[in-house]
Amino acid sequence: MTLELVVETELDSAHVGTVTFERGPHNYFNADLLTALTDAFDDLSARGARAIVLYGAGRHFCAGADFAGNDTAAPGAASSPIYEVVPRLFERTVPVVAATRGASIGGGLGLALAADFRVATAKSRFAANFSRLGFSQGFALSVTLPRLIGLQRTSDLLYTGRTVYGDEALQMGLCDRLVDDEKLLDEARSYASEIAAAAPLAVAAIRQRLHGDLADAVREALQRDWKDQTSLKLTADFREGIAAARERRVPRFVGE
């Protein structure tokens, strides 16, 4: 099934841009979606945006990768179409606030962490569920997640693949503000407005000092991610993990 991709942008008088994307009810991402988002960021930056809100319309911010899509790389490929695009998300200069309704799962969590800040609700849920699918983390989460919440909490989330909801996410620093569901987008825009009201050249210099090496670190991590994932996708555990997820049952891993 082909999911229609819609990406819309707007820029208000306070120099706050909004990127709204929708790709079915779960917003499963593929290379086309990530490319459209990076293009939208570049466009808003060129038009004078000083801060950007990233909003996934529908039930979920992003429930993960589109495993049924056409982004599968050829055997022996050095990378995937998705991983060729991901570094661009981190090369932008304008701060981004993600409004994370519903699920941010797997690579969807990676997309949420590409933003500078996250606004969530009590029902928002975050999970790096790779180990429960039988393979290792992607989207450079081995870099972005420990930078945000530390190595110990990252290890917990990656080893177990467990789900974290809004209150715990706020406590561990996975999100920055927690609001009622109906106020999510307004709060994200208010947060972005606070950033946009500051001196833009100063904000750019501060962000460069804090995150200037992040895109390069992401690019290197993606190379390792691809190597590990390519190997693990040949295992029986990966086949079992994917089958169990599709059948909505507990996987039975055997270590092979």
Secondary structure in CASP SS format (residue, H / E / C, confidence):
PFRMAT SS
TARGET T0000
AUTHOR 0000-0000-0000
METHOD secondary structure of the structure
MODEL  1
M C 1.00
T C 1.00
L C 1.00
E C 1.00
L C 1.00
V E 1.00
V E 1.00
E E 1.00
T E 1.00
E E 1.00
L E 1.00
D C 1.00
S C 1.00
A C 1.00
H C 1.00
V E 1.00
G E 1.00
T E 1.00
V E 1.00
T E 1.00
F E 1.00
E E 1.00
R C 1.00
G C 1.00
P C 1.00
H C 1.00
N C 1.00
Y C 1.00
F E 1.00
N C 1.00
A H 1.00
D H 1.00
L H 1.00
L H 1.00
T H 1.00
A H 1.00
L H 1.00
T H 1.00
D H 1.00
A H 1.00
F H 1.00
D H 1.00
D H 1.00
L H 1.00
S H 1.00
A H 1.00
R C 1.00
G C 1.00
A C 1.00
R C 1.00
A E 1.00
I E 1.00
V E 1.00
L E 1.00
Y E 1.00
G E 1.00
A C 1.00
G C 1.00
R C 1.00
H C 1.00
F C 1.00
C E 1.00
A C 1.00
G C 1.00
A E 1.00
D C 1.00
F C 1.00
A C 1.00
G C 1.00
N C 1.00
D C 1.00
T C 1.00
A C 1.00
A C 1.00
P C 1.00
G C 1.00
A C 1.00
A C 1.00
S C 1.00
S C 1.00
P H 1.00
I H 1.00
Y H 1.00
E H 1.00
V H 1.00
V H 1.00
P H 1.00
R H 1.00
L H 1.00
F C 1.00
E C 1.00
R C 1.00
T C 1.00
V C 1.00
P C 1.00
V E 1.00
V E 1.00
A E 1.00
A E 1.00
T E 1.00
R C 1.00
G C 1.00
A E 1.00
S E 1.00
I E 1.00
G C 1.00
G H 1.00
G H 1.00
L H 1.00
G H 1.00
L H 1.00
A H 1.00
L H 1.00
A C 1.00
A C 1.00
D C 1.00
F E 1.00
R E 1.00
V E 1.00
A E 1.00
T C 1.00
A C 1.00
K C 1.00
S C 1.00
R E 1.00
F E 1.00
A E 1.00
A C 1.00
N H 1.00
F H 1.00
S H 1.00
R H 1.00
L C 1.00
G C 1.00
F C 1.00
S C 1.00
Q C 1.00
G C 1.00
F C 1.00
A C 1.00
L H 1.00
S H 1.00
V H 1.00
T H 1.00
L H 1.00
P H 1.00
R H 1.00
L H 1.00
I H 1.00
G C 1.00
L H 1.00
Q H 1.00
R H 1.00
T H 1.00
S H 1.00
D H 1.00
L H 1.00
L H 1.00
Y H 1.00
T H 1.00
G C 1.00
R C 1.00
T E 1.00
V E 1.00
Y E 1.00
G H 1.00
D H 1.00
E H 1.00
A H 1.00
L H 1.00
Q H 1.00
M H 1.00
G C 1.00
L C 1.00
C C 1.00
D C 1.00
R E 1.00
L E 1.00
V C 1.00
D C 1.00
D H 1.00
E H 1.00
K H 1.00
L H 1.00
L H 1.00
D H 1.00
E H 1.00
A H 1.00
R H 1.00
S H 1.00
Y H 1.00
A H 1.00
S H 1.00
E H 1.00
I H 1.00
A H 1.00
A C 1.00
A C 1.00
A C 1.00
P H 1.00
L H 1.00
A H 1.00
V H 1.00
A H 1.00
A H 1.00
I H 1.00
R H 1.00
Q H 1.00
R H 1.00
L H 1.00
H H 1.00
G C 1.00
D C 1.00
L H 1.00
A H 1.00
D H 1.00
A H 1.00
V H 1.00
R H 1.00
E H 1.00
A H 1.00
L H 1.00
Q H 1.00
R H 1.00
D H 1.00
W H 1.00
K H 1.00
D H 1.00
Q H 1.00
T H 1.00
S H 1.00
L H 1.00
K C 1.00
L C 1.00
T C 1.00
A H 1.00
D H 1.00
F H 1.00
R H 1.00
E H 1.00
G H 1.00
I H 1.00
A H 1.00
A H 1.00
A H 1.00
R H 1.00
E H 1.00
R C 1.00
R C 1.00
V C 1.00
P C 1.00
R C 1.00
F C 1.00
V C 1.00
G C 1.00
E C 1.00
END
